[in-house]
Amino acid sequence: MLLYVHIPFCHRVCPYCSFYKHTPGDTPIGAFVDALLEEAQVRIAALEEKPRTLYLGGGTPSMLSPTHLRKLFGGLGELLDLSSLDEVTLEANPATFDVEKARLFRELGVTRVSLGIQSFTPHVLEKLGREHSAEEAAASVGILREAGMPAVNIDLMFAIPGQSEADWRSTLETAIALKPDHISAYNLTYEEDTAFFESLRRGEVSESEDVNARFFLLADEMLRAAGFEHYETSNYARPGHRSSHNRGYWRGEDYLGLGPSAVSTVNAVRVKNVADTAAYVQMVSSLGNAVTDSEALDAEQRRIERIALMLRTDEGVPLALVDERGIARLQEHGLAEVRGEQLVLTLAGSPLVDPIAAELV
């Protein structure tokens, strides 16, 4: 069982991000934290199995004030023994913390920080609407190390409009030199309800499968050479630092999501919270939850999801879940191979994981 907590606040809304988020505005953050803890108390108590990981995502969880962070972690600590969890991850923006605040993260029980850096190239950061500079991004890794953070992840993004292959290579070189424990390298996707998607729709930017594949392969080459294990399509880890929480998702473990827009899947039932912070606070205060949608997943839906997620990993998909003819076609084209009882994508197949998964189901 995994626990996810969604913090929707951002100082600035990035043009590529499709997650539910907004600037604080008139939202009383104290009331929001109270609602989160009230929802947590009700829903964690109803679980048959206690969570083994905690992940605070957003939005920008690190922009919460020390007072609100202490209140949130203190309340969660009354419901769970945070020190016994496999992993406690906090997403952070480099512009939202200093050494003192990083030490607070550690004091509160955070064992892993995921830095939303995306690039170390100034003009690419500007294109992405990031509020930190390349220098601040690099310094943030050292700040977390100084604070004694056990694990640090750097999020990077490629195939961004205006980003050259030289830009991407330079960003990878900088990231590697900082010696993080984990690097996530994501191919930009144009999601609906984002400014980037509207630019794509208007023809102002374009997508290229060749560029995507070239940038993907460059990351694979450089990060593997630097000692990282490529264990999921977009994720690379030093030995012993694979994300326990994310691996749980890919393996199909149940998860409880708290906060506005958060999704949960427990005992084959998927529910989603209202994607409106003010409505979320109001619903939790009156009902104890903010669920607006519920769906019972059947065996076929679970099979399809397992294929789509597990195919992304170096563990692969159990052969029993996929059609033999599909397996044969992938092998014939060098896109996958059979290892024991698992179907695993090759390096050539990895950039095509989504269309391959769609074909297999």
C-alpha positions in Angstrom: 0.0 0.0 0.0 1.3 3.4 -1.1 0.3 6.8 0.2 0.3 9.9 -2.0 -0.5 13.5 -0.7 -1.2 16.2 -3.3 -0.2 19.8 -2.5 -1.7 21.9 -5.4 0.1 25.2 -4.7 2.7 26.7 -7.1 4.2 30.1 -7.2 3.9 30.0 -11.0 2.0 27.7 -13.3 4.3 26.1 -15.8 3.1 25.9 -19.4 3.7 22.2 -19.8 2.2 20.9 -16.6 -1.2 19.2 -16.7 -1.4 18.2 -13.0 -4.1 20.0 -10.9 -2.3 23.1 -9.5 -2.8 26.8 -8.9 -1.2 29.8 -7.2 -2.2 30.2 -3.5 -4.4 33.2 -4.2 -7.0 33.6 -1.5 -6.8 29.9 -0.5 -6.2 29.7 3.3 -3.3 27.2 3.4 -3.8 26.5 7.1 -7.4 25.4 6.3 -6.1 23.2 3.5 -3.6 21.4 5.8 -6.4 20.9 8.3 -8.6 19.3 5.6 -5.7 17.1 4.4 -5.2 15.8 8.0 -8.9 15.3 8.5 -9.2 13.3 5.3 -6.1 11.3 6.2 -7.5 10.4 9.6 -10.7 9.1 8.1 -9.3 7.2 5.1 -6.1 5.8 6.6 -8.2 4.4 9.5 -10.4 2.5 6.9 -7.4 0.8 5.3 -6.9 -2.9 5.8 -3.2 -2.5 5.2 -1.1 0.5 6.3 1.0 2.4 3.8 4.7 1.5 3.4 5.7 4.6 1.5 4.7 8.3 1.6 5.0 10.6 -1.4 4.2 14.4 -1.3 3.7 15.7 -4.8 2.1 18.6 -6.5 2.2 21.4 -7.2 5.1 22.4 -5.1 5.1 20.8 -1.6 8.4 22.5 -0.7 6.8 25.9 -0.9 4.7 25.3 2.2 5.9 27.3 5.2 7.8 25.6 8.0 4.8 26.1 10.2 2.5 24.3 7.7 5.1 21.6 7.1 5.4 20.8 10.8 1.7 20.7 11.2 1.2 18.4 8.2 4.0 16.0 9.1 3.1 16.1 12.8 -0.5 15.1 11.9 0.6 12.3 9.5 3.0 11.1 12.2 0.1 10.6 14.6 -1.5 8.2 12.0 1.7 6.5 10.7 5.1 5.7 12.1 7.0 7.7 9.5 10.3 6.4 10.6 9.2 2.8 9.7 8.2 3.6 6.1 10.4 2.4 3.2 10.6 5.9 1.7 9.3 9.4 2.4 9.6 11.5 -0.7 9.0 15.3 -1.0 8.9 17.1 -4.4 10.7 20.4 -4.3 11.5 23.4 -6.4 15.1 24.7 -6.0 13.8 28.2 -5.5 11.7 27.3 -2.5 14.2 26.2 0.1 17.5 27.0 1.8 19.8 25.0 4.1 17.6 25.7 7.1 14.5 24.5 5.4 16.2 21.5 3.9 17.3 20.5 7.5 13.6 20.8 8.4 12.7 18.4 5.7 15.1 15.9 7.2 13.9 16.6 10.7 10.3 15.9 9.7 11.3 12.5 8.3 11.8 13.1 4.6 14.3 10.5 3.2 14.2 11.4 -0.5 13.7 14.8 -2.2 12.7 14.9 -5.9 14.0 18.2 -7.4 11.9 19.6 -10.3 14.9 21.1 -12.2 14.0 20.1 -15.8 17.1 21.7 -17.4 20.3 23.4 -16.6 20.1 25.6 -19.8 18.9 29.1 -19.2 16.9 29.6 -22.4 15.2 26.2 -21.9 14.3 27.1 -18.3 12.8 30.3 -19.5 10.8 28.4 -22.2 9.5 26.1 -19.4 8.5 29.0 -17.2 10.7 27.8 -14.3 11.3 30.3 -11.5 14.8 29.0 -10.6 18.1 29.6 -12.4 20.5 27.0 -13.5 22.8 28.1 -10.7 20.1 27.8 -8.1 19.2 24.3 -9.4 22.8 23.1 -9.1 23.2 24.6 -5.6 20.0 22.9 -4.4 21.6 19.5 -4.6 24.5 20.6 -2.4 22.1 22.2 0.0 20.2 18.9 0.4 23.5 17.0 0.9 24.6 19.4 3.5 21.3 18.9 5.3 21.9 15.1 5.4 19.2 14.1 2.9 19.7 10.3 2.2 18.5 10.4 -1.4 18.2 13.1 -4.0 16.5 12.8 -7.4 16.7 15.3 -10.3 13.8 15.6 -12.7 14.9 16.5 -16.3 12.9 16.9 -19.5 13.8 16.6 -23.1 12.4 17.4 -26.6 11.4 20.8 -25.4 10.8 23.5 -28.1 14.0 25.3 -28.8 16.2 22.7 -27.0 19.1 21.5 -29.1 20.8 18.2 -28.7 23.8 20.1 -27.4 21.6 21.7 -24.7 20.4 18.3 -23.7 23.9 16.8 -23.6 25.1 19.8 -21.4 22.1 19.4 -19.0 22.9 15.6 -18.6 26.6 16.4 -18.0 25.7 18.9 -15.3 23.3 16.6 -13.7 25.8 13.7 -13.6 28.5 16.0 -12.2 26.2 16.8 -9.2 26.2 13.1 -8.3 22.5 12.6 -7.5 21.2 9.2 -6.5 18.5 9.2 -9.1 17.7 11.0 -12.3 14.3 11.0 -14.0 14.5 12.0 -17.7 11.1 12.6 -19.2 10.1 13.1 -22.8 7.9 16.3 -23.0 4.3 15.4 -23.8 1.8 17.9 -24.9 -1.1 17.5 -22.5 -4.5 19.0 -23.0 -5.3 22.1 -20.9 -1.7 23.4 -21.0 -0.2 26.3 -22.9 2.2 24.0 -24.7 -0.7 22.0 -26.1 -2.3 25.1 -27.4 0.9 26.1 -29.1 1.1 22.6 -30.7 -2.6 22.8 -31.8 -1.9 26.2 -33.5 1.1 24.8 -35.3 3.6 27.1 -33.5 5.6 24.0 -32.4 5.8 20.4 -33.6 6.7 17.0 -32.3 9.2 14.6 -33.9 9.5 10.9 -33.1 13.1 11.0 -34.4 14.1 13.8 -32.1 12.4 12.1 -29.1 14.2 8.8 -29.8 17.6 10.5 -30.4 17.3 12.4 -27.1 16.1 9.3 -25.3 19.0 7.2 -26.5 21.5 10.0 -25.6 20.3 10.0 -22.0 20.4 6.2 -21.9 24.0 6.2 -23.2 25.3 8.9 -20.9 23.5 7.9 -17.7 24.4 4.2 -18.0 28.0 5.1 -18.6 27.9 7.2 -15.4 26.8 4.1 -13.4 23.0 4.6 -13.3 20.7 1.7 -13.8 18.0 2.3 -16.4 15.2 0.5 -14.6 12.1 2.2 -16.1 11.5 4.1 -19.3 12.1 7.5 -17.8 14.0 6.6 -14.6 17.7 5.9 -13.8 19.1 5.1 -10.4 22.4 4.4 -8.7 22.5 0.9 -7.2 20.2 0.8 -4.1 18.4 4.0 -5.0 15.4 2.9 -7.1 12.2 4.7 -6.1 10.3 2.3 -3.9 7.1 4.3 -4.1 7.1 4.5 -7.9 8.0 0.9 -8.3 4.9 0.1 -6.3 2.8 1.9 -8.9 4.4 0.1 -11.8 3.9 -3.3 -10.0 0.2 -2.6 -9.5 0.2 -2.1 -5.7 -2.9 -0.4 -4.1 -2.5 3.3 -3.3 -4.3 5.9 -1.3 -4.4 9.5 -2.7 -5.2 12.4 -0.4 -5.8 16.0 -1.5 -7.6 17.7 -4.4 -7.7 15.7 -7.6 -5.9 12.8 -6.0 -6.7 9.3 -7.2 -6.8 6.1 -5.1 -7.1 2.4 -6.1 -7.8 0.1 -3.2 -9.2 -3.5 -3.6 -9.9 -2.9 -7.3 -12.0 0.2 -6.7 -10.7 3.5 -8.1 -11.9 6.8 -6.7 -11.0 10.4 -7.5 -11.2 13.5 -5.3 -12.7 16.7 -6.5 -10.2 18.8 -8.5 -11.0 22.1 -6.7 -9.2 23.1 -3.6 -11.9 25.2 -2.1 -14.5 22.5 -2.8 -12.1 19.9 -1.4 -11.8 21.7 1.9 -15.6 22.2 2.2 -16.4 18.5 1.3 -13.8 17.1 3.8 -15.1 19.3 6.6 -18.7 18.1 6.0 -18.3 14.6 4.7 -14.8 13.5 5.8 -13.8 12.9 2.2 -13.9 14.6 -1.2 -14.6 11.7 -3.5 -16.5 12.6 -6.7 -15.9 9.6 -8.9 -15.8 5.9 -8.1 -15.3 2.9 -10.4 -14.9 -0.8 -9.8 -12.1 -2.2 -12.0 -12.7 -5.6 -13.7 -10.0 -8.2 -14.4 -9.5 -7.0 -18.0 -9.0 -3.4 -16.9 -6.4 -4.5 -14.4 -4.7 -6.6 -17.0 -4.4 -3.7 -19.4 -3.0 -1.4 -16.8 -0.5 -4.0 -15.6 0.8 -4.3 -19.2 1.0 -0.6 -19.7 2.9 0.0 -16.5 5.1 -3.1 -16.2 6.2 -2.9 -19.8 8.0 0.4 -18.8 10.2 -1.5 -16.4 13.3 -3.6 -16.7 11.4 -6.4 -15.0 8.9 -6.6 -17.9 5.5 -8.1 -18.2 4.5 -11.7 -17.3 4.1 -13.6 -20.5 0.7 -14.9 -19.2 -0.7 -11.4 -19.6 0.0 -10.9 -23.3 -0.9 -12.5 -26.6 1.7 -14.9 -28.1 1.3 -13.3 -31.6 2.0 -9.9 -30.2 5.1 -11.3 -28.5 6.3 -12.8 -31.7 5.9 -9.6 -33.7 7.9 -7.6 -31.1 10.7 -10.1 -31.1 10.7 -10.2 -34.9 11.3 -6.5 -35.0 13.9 -6.5 -32.2 11.6 -4.4 -29.9 11.3 -7.0 -27.1 12.8 -10.2 -25.8 11.7 -13.0 -23.5 13.6 -13.4 -20.3 12.3 -16.4 -18.3 8.6 -15.8 -17.9 8.8 -12.1 -18.6 8.5 -10.0 -21.8 11.0 -7.1 -21.6 11.5 -4.3 -24.1 14.8 -3.8 -25.7 16.6 -0.5 -26.0 15.0 0.0 -29.4 11.6 -0.8 -28.0 11.8 1.4 -24.9 11.0 4.8 -26.6 8.0 3.2 -28.2 6.6 1.8 -25.0 3.2 3.5 -25.3 2.3 2.3 -28.8 3.7 -1.1 -28.1 1.5 -1.4 -24.9 -1.5 -0.3 -26.9 -0.9 -3.0 -29.5 -0.4 -5.7 -26.9 -3.8 -5.0 -25.2 
